[in-house]
Amino acid sequence: MKFYSCYILFFCLIPCLSYAQFKPHLLVLNDATIIDAGHQAPAMHQTVVIMDGRITEILPTGTRTFPDSAVVVSLKGKYLLPGLIDSHVHMATDPSGTDNRSHTLEALKQMLYSGITTVRDMAGDGRVLAELGRDANEGEITSPEIYYSALMAGPSFFSDPRTQAATKGGMAGNMPYMKAVTDTTNMLLAVAQAKGCGASGIKLYANLSGVLANKIVDEAKRQNMSVWSHAWLQGAKPSDLVKAGCISISHAPLLIYEKIDKVPDFWKKSHHDAAFWDKAVPALDELFSQMKQHHTVFDATLLTYKKWATSDTSMQWDYEIAKRITARAYKAGVTICAGTDDDQEQFVQDEMRLLITDAAFSPFDAIVAATKNSAAALNLQATKGSIGVGMDADLLVLTHNPLNDIDNIKSVEMVIKRGRIYQK
């Protein structure tokens, strides 16, 4: 058994590099403390065996020996978590501008080294996202794995300048990854084109009726494609989308449209105290019950609303709604994932912190939100988001316990993606 030997040799050979990576055939993580959704209490003194990018064994430390070919890394005193998953990013809204390749590659590298091993892009230039996804899968760029959506919306939405930026060289509303749909759309073809452009799912964005949303979801199911949605589509309420079978619904403030048609103007114009908001935000118990029944994942995206409220106090009302709805959904037992919707200015670790400070999550449940629940939002729970035999070896090693302080999620010792070690 080669304890550390190959691992140390690799890193010693490249002292001039700021970052290093290495993928052994057989990797043994020895004496770790595992924290994941499958362990309500940390599992101490565990050894995790990884072969060809997947976890093949988990056993108590010291119960077996390993061949000399194994690379054994001691994690004594360290904490082993599933790799984090950001369920809501936008990396290719404007590839010719702020989302240029150089900027995006640097953001992706920083995300991976921070512990994020998977992201879901929720609408952008599908041509760019396909290339980034391919390069990430092949290891040609240092990046989390990238899953992305094809956007569908009513025709009126495509006057939005963001759709113009994401379809340069084509026509917004008439691209396979950014499609205007109506009652007369050939849905079989539209879904097939979305699938053909490499998207992992379809995102319903705006200006769609409940009937049309159902048509899209039904056809997507026939073609084995996930459907994700904004929680309100002007013509479809949150409950319409839940009942239709959308895997996840995004943006906490939009859930309020289950009960009201329009946010009152006086909510936006005046400063109101906490007691006002506690009373003003309507109860959504029936909707939460439906979400649990249909296993709908709630993509709250608190971080983006918090940032808006901080930069523009006239948007404070939006965040007051968002954090109360999220806290109530959590208390009701709704499955909540962790997505930033932040264009990579901040990462999912900050969303996790907000779930704790502003929505009453426990540190453990914030970790579950950014791992198991985010994997469920991507329909990847069979292979990602937990530490178990047969799962992808997407792992995060920390030097300090995040259950004691969620900021310890940033005490990164190393990151493992599909069995490849990444370490600064």
C-alpha positions, 0 to 999 in steps of 0.5 A: 500500500502506497500511503500518500506516495503517489499523491505527494510525488505528483504535487512535488513535481509541479511546485510552480503551479498555483493549482494542481490536479491528479486522477488515480485509478484507485483512490482511498480516502482514509479515516474521514468524518462523513457529513451528508444527507444519509448521516444525521450525525457525522460518521466518523472513522470512515474509509471511502474507496474510489475507482475510475471516478465512482465510489465503490466501497465505504467501510470503517477505517482499519478493516481492510488493506489495499494494494500497493497501486492504491493512492491512500490519502489520510483524512484524519481530523477532516470532514468529507462532504458531497461536492456542492451543486449550484442549482441556478447559475447563468454563465452565457447570457452575454457571451460577447460581453460580460460572459466572455470565455476568459471571464467564464473560465476563471469563474468556473475554476474558482467555483470548482476549487471552492467545492462546487462540482456541478452547476445547472445553467438556467438559460443562456446561449446554448451553443456556448454552454454546449462547448463549455459542458463538453470541455468540462466533461473532457477535463479540458477546462477546470470546471464543475460539471455543467448541465443546462436548460433550453428556454421556452416562453411566450413570443412576447418575452423575446423582446427582452434584450437578454434573449438578443444577447444569447442568440447573436447570429440567430433569432431570439425565439427561433433557436433550439435552445431559446424557443417561442411557443404557442398553442400551434407549436409542434411540441414534439419537434420543439422538445426534440430540438431542445434535446438535440442541442444538448440541454438536460432540461427545458426551462419554462420562463414567462408568458405561458398558460397552464394548458401550454405548460402541461403540453410541454411537460407531457411531451418532455416526459415522452422524450425523457427530458426534465422540465424546470420552471419559473414559479409563475408564468403570468398565465400559470400559477405555481400550483399549475406548474406543480401539478403539471409535473415540473421537477423544480420551480424557481424564485421564492417571491413568485410563489405569492402569485398563488394567492394574489394577482398583483403585488400591492403598490404600497408594499413597494413604496413604504418601509414596513417592519417585520410584523407587517411582512409577517402578516402581509405574506399570505399562507401557502400551506395548500401549495406546500402540500402539493409540492410535497405530494408531487416531489417538487423541488423549490429553488428559492434563490434568496441570494439574488433577491438579497443583493437586489435589496441591498443595492436598491432599497426600493426592492426590499419588499421582494426580499421580505417576501422571499425569505418568509416564503422560504422559511415557511416552505422549509418548516412545512417540509418542502424540498429546497435546493440551493441556487444563486442566480447570481452570475457567479459574483457570489457562489452557492456557499453564500446561498447556504448561509442565507438559508440559515440566517434568513430562513431558519435552516439548520447547518445540516439542512443547508448542506443537504439543500446544496447537495442532495436536494440540488441533485434532485432538482437536476434529476441527478439524485441517483448519481450525485449529492450523496456519499454512497456506493455507486455514486459519482466521486464528487467530494469536498474535503474540509478542515473544519466542521461546517455543522459548527459554523456554516462558514467552515464550508469555505475551509477547503482542503481539496475537491474531488470531481469524478475521482480527480483531485483538485487542490490549491 
